Amino acid sequence: MHIEFRHLRTIRAIHETGGLARAADQLGMTQSALSHQIKTIEEQAGVELFVRRSKPLKLSAAGMKLLAAAEDILPRMAALEAEFAGLQAGKAGRLHIAIECHACFEWLLPVLESFRKAWPDVDVDIRPGLAFDALPALRREEVDLVVSSDPETLPGVEFAPLFDYAPVFVCAASHPLAEKPFVEAEDFRGQTLITYPVERPRLDIFSQLLTPARVEPAAVRQVELTAVILLLVASGRGVAVLPDWVVRQVKSSSELVVKPVTEAGLTRRLYAAVREEEAGLPFMAHLVRLARQEAVKLQRGQGLPDAAGNVRQRA
């Protein structure tokens, strides 16, 4: 049996209109052509699909079974066509994100909430399990966007700048280093450094300062949650270096002090890595814009220390 989509549409139209003339008008064909198509369908099915000489024209028991198939299949095909049209127009798609920056959830979740409302037909997911094999996963099309502070020259991958940030030093207000206007590599000798559970080359404090200076802290303690890191630092269990957007609440704390790392301060940049052929998708470009806007909100709302240790507002 070879039943086509047009045959299913014919069965549905005849059932809905109750006559050949009205069904032909609905389908945009002549009544003669419709009669010929009915004959073809019945030959394919091997059974009569209509009760002859009934007014209005009625489906037989076999015809009702074919109608049930039509009412199941045709809406699904219409939905699939709409989805394909959305993909072609850049209104739908998949956006699976891997994050190399462990602290990025602080600003990414509000971004994704705004994005979800603007692009309800885009399948959004975060893939933290791929975080440290993220760029190879991007090239294998296992993920669609990687948030990273370490751009590389990779064929077929484009790195779109998101925003700059400053890694800053955080210690308890009673800590001896709290009196310094800024900290340097040597200040970390003998300290317990509390970090996220990330390999050292991906931690700013190691890649940008301690490793080049060949300075090793007394101990490194890895903690998953930012709030727990700040709690441990406030209780004198160690010191930390965190992105400036993470410590926006520290400015109002009497227990914690925030200092620049080095006199000039450190500056890093976050990027969104995407496959070149998808960089121009409207929803991809919108996500990058939302991320930049969220960064501006965070920076305007937080106090950051200058080289003298004073808290200032970022413009």
N, C-alpha and C positions, 0 to 999 in steps of 0.2 A: 504494500500500500504506500502510495506516494502522495501525502497530503501536504500542501503548501500553505504558507501564511495567508495568501489571498483566499484560499478555500475556507480557512477559519474565519476570516473577515466576512465572507459571503454568508456563512451559516449564522453568524451573529447578527448581521444586518437583516436577514430575512426574519429571524426570530423577533427582533426589535420592532420591525415595521409591519409584519404580518402580511406582506404581499410583495410580489416580484417587482411591480412598477415602482413602488416606494423604495424598495431595497436597491434597485438599479440606480435611482436618483441619488440615494445616499452614497453609493459606491462610485458614482460618476461613470456609469457604463450604460449601454443600451439593454433593454429588457431581453432582446434576442441573445445578446452575448451572455447575460446572466443565466438564461435558461440552458445555454450550451455548457456553461461552467458547472451548473448543478448536475447535468448529465455526466460530466467528467468526474465530479466528486463521487457520485454514486457508483460509477464504474470502478473507480479506485478503491472505494470502501467495500464494494461487493454486496451492498445492502441498500434498501430504499431509506432515504433520510427524511422524507416528507410524507405526510398523510395526504394522498391525492384527493382532489375535489373537496377539500376543506376550505372554508372561508371564516376567518382569515387563514392563510396557509400555515399549517402547523407542522412541527417537527415530529418524526416518529420516535420510538424509544431509542433507536440507534442514532437518530439525529440529535437527541438530547444529550447522548454521551459525547458526541462530537462537539456540541455546544459547550459542555462542561470543560472539555479540553481547550476550546477557544477562549473561554472566560478565564482560564488559568494561565494560558501561554501568552496571549496577546498583551495583557497588562504588564507582564514581566518583560516582554520584548520592548514595549513602549518605554518602560523605565530604563532599560539598557540603552536604548537609543538616546534618551535624554542624558544619561550619564556620559555616553560617548560624545555627545554634543558639548556637554560641559567640559570634558577633557580637551576637546579641540579648541574651545573658547578660552581655556585657562581658568575656568571657574571651579573646576573639581580636580581631584587628584589625591596623591598621597604625600604626606610630609612626616616622615619618621626622622627623629632628631637624635643624634648622639652628642654627648657633652664631654669634652676633655677638661673643661673648667669645673672643678668640683663645687665651687661656691655659686655657680651661675643660676642655680634654682632661685636664688634670692630675687633676681629680676626677670627670669625667664617665665615663671608661672603667671604673673600678671600679663605679660606679653601674649602668652598662649590663650588666656581667657578672652582678651580683646580680639585676638585672631579668630578664635572659634566662632564668635558672634558675627564677624564679618564674612567668614568663609565656612558656612555650615556643611558644605558638600566636600570639604577636604578632610581626609582621614589623617588625624594628627596623633602621634604617639611619641613618647620619649623612650629611647633604648639605652638605659644606663649600663647594661651589661656589656655593651660594645665600646664603652668609653675610651679604653686605651688601645683599641685597635680600630679606631673610628675612621680614619682616612682610608685605609684599605677597604673597610666595609662600605664607605661611600663609593669607591670606584667599582666595587662588586654589586652596587645598587641594592645593598641590604638596608642602607639608610639614605636619606635624601638631603640632609643638612647636618653639618658638624660645627659646633661652637668650639673654637680653638684660639689660643693665643700664640700658636707656633705655626705660622704659615710656611708652606713648603712649595717648591716648584714641582707640580705633578701634572702630567699630561691629562687634559680633559677636566681639570678641577680649577674652579675660580674662587678666590678668597675675597669676599666683600667686607670692607672694614665696618665694624659696628660702633665701637667707642673706645676711648682711652681710659685707663684707670691707673691708680697709684697703689702699689702694695705698701701698707703702712704697718708700723710696729705697735703692738698692744701689750701693755703690762699692767700690773696692779699699781694703784696709786702709791702704795708703800714700797714698791720695788726701787732699788738704788738707781736703775736706769731711768726712772720717771723724772729725775732731775735734769737729764741731758736734753739739749735742744733737738738732737737727732741721734740715731744709732748708726754704728758702722759694723763691719764684719767682725772685728775683734771683740765687740761687746757680746757676741754670742758664745764665746768660749766660756765654758762652765755653766751655761744655761740649759734648762730643759725646754726644748722647742716643741710646742704643740702644733701639729699640722693636720690637714685632712689626710685620709688614707690614700695617698697618691705617690707614685714613684718619684724619686728626687728630681730627675731631669724635668718633670712637669710642675714642680713647685717653684714659684718665682724667687723665693728667698734663697734657694740653692742655685738655680740656674743663673740668676742675675747677680748674686753677691757671694755667698759662702763658698761655692765650688771654685769659682775663679780665684778667690782669696785663699783657698786651701784652709778654711776654718771649719772645724768640726764642733758642734755643740756637745755638751756633756751627755745629753740624751735627747732622743726624738720620740715623742709620744703621739700616736695617731688617733684622731677622734673623728667620728663621722659627722656630728651635728655642730653647726656654728654656735648655737646657744650653749652647748656643753663646753666648747672651746672657751668661750667668753667667761663661763662660770668658773672653769678651772684656772684661767688666768687671774680673775678677780680674787680667787682664794689663795693666790700665791703659789700655785702648783707648776707654773711655767710661764713662758712668754709665747707670743704668736705673731705672725705676719699674715695679714689678711687684706683682700682687696678693699679699697676705701668705701665702696658702696655697702659692704657687709657691716661695717662698724658705724653706720650712720647714727645709731642710738647711743654710741659711747659718749658723744659730746655732752650728754646730760647726766652721765654717770659720775658719781663721786668716788667710785671704786676702781675705775679703769682710766688709763692715760693712753693717748694715741700720739705717736711720734713719727716723723718722716724717717725713711730708711736712706741713710747718707745725707749729707748736707744739701745736695742738689735734688734729692728725692729720686725715686724710681718711677718710670712711666712705662706702662705696657698697653698693648692694644688687643682687643678681642675681634675675631673675624667670624664670619659665617662662610664656611666652605660648602660649595654646591657644585654639582656637575655643570659644565659649561652649557650644555644643551638645555638645561632647565633654569638657568640663572635669570632668563627673561620672562619666566612665567609670572603672571600678575600676582598670584598669591604668594609666590616666593619673594618678590620685590616688596610686597606689603609687609611681610613678616620682618624683613630687614629694617624697614622704616619704623615699625612699631618698636623694635628693639632699641633703635637709636632714640626714639621719643621717651621710652621708659628710662633709659640711661640719664637723659637730661633731667627728668623728674627726680631721680635718686640723687643726682649731684646737687641739684638746687635745694634739696631738703636736708642735706647733711652737712655737718661741720667737719672740715679737714684741717690737719695741722700744717703750719708752715715751718720753715727751718728753725724758727725760734720756739717752736712747740705751742704756738698760739693757735686756737681754733678759728678758722675762717670759713665763710660761706662761699661756695663756688658759684660763679655767675652762670 
